[in-house]
Amino acid sequence: MMARITELQEKYKRLTSKLTVKNVETIDDKCLLAFDYEYPNQPSEVTIDTEEFTAVCPWTGLPDIGKLTITYVPHHKCVELKSLKHYLLTFRDVGIVQEHVANKILKDLTTLCQPRSIKVHLDYKARGGMHTSVAAEYKAE
C-alpha cells in the first residue's frame, strides 16, 4: 500500500506542465455590436447574466469561473446579445486577474454604447478556499 502511495506522489510531482494562456490583447472587443434604443427618454434597466463566465489565472492557467451580471440603463444604444456572447467567449483562455476582468468589460461596454449607467459584477467560484466578488460601475455625468 505504501509503495502505491509513493508511486502516486512521484506521478503527481510531474503535474507541473503550464497550460496555454492567451494575452489580454486577444480579447475581441471589435465583435461587440450595438443597436439604437428607441426610448431614450424612458430609462429602462437591462440586466444580463450568465453562470458560465470563464477566464484563466495568468500565472497558472487554471480556470476562473463565475457568474457575470451586467446591469445597465441605455441612453441611445443597447448591447446586442449575440455579439456580447461572442465577446465574453474571447476571455476563455485569457490570463487576466479577477480584479481586472470587471473593469475591462465595463470599459468596453461603456465605449460601445455610452449608457446612462452600467454595473458589471463578477461572482467567482471559490478557488483554493478563497471566494472573490468584483464589481465595477460607471455613471454618465
VMD Tcl script that draws the C-alpha trace (Angstrom):
set ca {
  {0.00 0.00 0.00}
  {2.77 2.46 0.92}
  {4.55 1.73 -2.37}
  {1.41 2.73 -4.30}
  {1.16 6.00 -2.39}
  {4.83 6.77 -3.07}
  {4.35 5.92 -6.75}
  {1.32 8.23 -6.95}
  {3.25 11.03 -5.21}
  {6.01 10.73 -7.82}
  {3.49 10.90 -10.65}
  {1.82 13.88 -9.00}
  {5.10 15.81 -8.98}
  {5.10 15.63 -12.78}
  {1.84 17.58 -12.99}
  {3.70 20.85 -13.41}
  {3.10 21.48 -17.10}
  {1.87 25.02 -17.68}
  {-1.39 25.39 -19.52}
  {-1.64 27.64 -22.57}
  {-2.58 31.20 -21.61}
  {-3.53 33.87 -24.14}
  {-2.68 37.57 -23.76}
  {-5.26 40.19 -22.80}
  {-4.85 41.64 -26.31}
  {-6.73 38.62 -27.70}
  {-9.98 39.81 -26.10}
  {-12.03 40.83 -29.14}
  {-13.96 43.99 -28.29}
  {-14.39 44.63 -32.05}
  {-17.04 41.89 -32.22}
  {-19.34 43.88 -29.90}
  {-22.38 45.37 -31.64}
  {-24.99 47.87 -30.50}
  {-28.41 48.84 -31.82}
  {-30.45 52.02 -31.43}
  {-32.50 52.34 -28.28}
  {-35.89 53.68 -29.36}
  {-36.90 55.06 -25.95}
  {-34.02 57.33 -24.83}
  {-36.39 59.49 -22.76}
  {-37.69 56.46 -20.87}
  {-34.86 54.98 -18.81}
  {-35.11 51.21 -18.55}
  {-32.82 48.92 -16.58}
  {-31.43 45.99 -18.55}
  {-29.88 43.02 -16.74}
  {-27.86 40.34 -18.50}
  {-26.30 37.43 -16.63}
  {-24.51 34.18 -17.23}
  {-23.30 31.50 -14.85}
  {-20.63 30.43 -17.36}
  {-18.07 33.24 -17.49}
  {-14.54 31.87 -17.73}
  {-11.05 33.36 -17.90}
  {-7.82 31.89 -16.54}
  {-5.23 32.76 -13.93}
  {-2.33 34.49 -15.72}
  {0.23 32.59 -13.63}
  {-1.13 29.03 -13.51}
  {-3.52 28.87 -16.46}
  {-6.16 27.36 -14.18}
  {-9.74 28.47 -14.89}
  {-11.56 31.20 -13.01}
  {-15.27 30.52 -13.38}
  {-18.05 32.74 -12.15}
  {-21.41 34.36 -12.55}
  {-21.29 37.58 -14.56}
  {-24.08 40.12 -14.18}
  {-24.26 43.26 -16.31}
  {-26.89 45.84 -15.38}
  {-27.21 49.00 -17.43}
  {-29.55 51.86 -18.30}
  {-29.25 52.57 -22.03}
  {-29.07 56.07 -23.42}
  {-29.05 55.86 -27.22}
  {-27.63 52.35 -27.79}
  {-28.21 48.82 -26.47}
  {-25.78 45.91 -26.44}
  {-26.59 43.23 -28.99}
  {-26.67 39.94 -27.06}
  {-25.16 37.50 -29.58}
  {-22.16 39.81 -30.05}
  {-21.83 40.07 -26.27}
  {-21.78 36.27 -26.03}
  {-19.01 36.07 -28.62}
  {-17.07 38.83 -26.84}
  {-17.30 37.02 -23.50}
  {-16.12 33.78 -25.11}
  {-12.88 35.53 -26.12}
  {-11.96 35.69 -22.41}
  {-11.97 31.88 -22.17}
  {-8.20 31.24 -22.34}
  {-7.04 34.74 -21.46}
  {-4.75 35.15 -18.46}
  {-6.27 38.07 -16.56}
  {-6.62 38.67 -12.84}
  {-10.14 38.65 -11.48}
  {-9.97 42.27 -10.36}
  {-9.25 43.44 -13.92}
  {-11.94 41.48 -15.75}
  {-14.90 43.52 -14.47}
  {-13.13 46.77 -15.33}
  {-12.21 45.57 -18.85}
  {-15.80 44.56 -19.58}
  {-17.09 47.83 -18.10}
  {-14.69 49.89 -20.25}
  {-15.53 48.03 -23.46}
  {-19.32 48.19 -22.96}
  {-19.22 51.84 -21.92}
  {-17.22 52.69 -25.04}
  {-19.66 50.70 -27.20}
  {-23.00 52.10 -26.08}
  {-22.33 55.03 -23.73}
  {-25.10 54.10 -21.28}
  {-26.56 56.36 -18.62}
  {-25.13 53.90 -16.11}
  {-23.68 50.41 -16.07}
  {-22.52 47.96 -13.43}
  {-20.50 44.81 -14.05}
  {-20.42 42.27 -11.24}
  {-18.43 39.02 -11.26}
  {-19.02 36.48 -8.52}
  {-16.33 33.82 -8.90}
  {-16.49 30.24 -7.68}
  {-14.18 29.61 -4.74}
  {-10.67 28.56 -5.71}
  {-8.13 27.42 -3.17}
  {-10.68 28.10 -0.46}
  {-10.94 31.79 -1.42}
  {-14.09 33.41 -2.80}
  {-13.83 36.61 -4.86}
  {-16.54 39.01 -5.97}
  {-15.64 42.04 -8.09}
  {-17.88 44.95 -9.15}
  {-17.14 47.96 -11.36}
  {-19.56 50.78 -12.10}
  {-19.92 53.79 -14.40}
  {-22.44 56.65 -14.33}
  {-22.67 59.32 -17.01}
  {-22.28 62.87 -15.78}
}
mol new
graphics top color blue
foreach p $ca { graphics top sphere $p radius 0.5 }
foreach p [lrange $ca 0 end-1] q [lrange $ca 1 end] { graphics top cylinder $p $q radius 0.2 }
display resetview
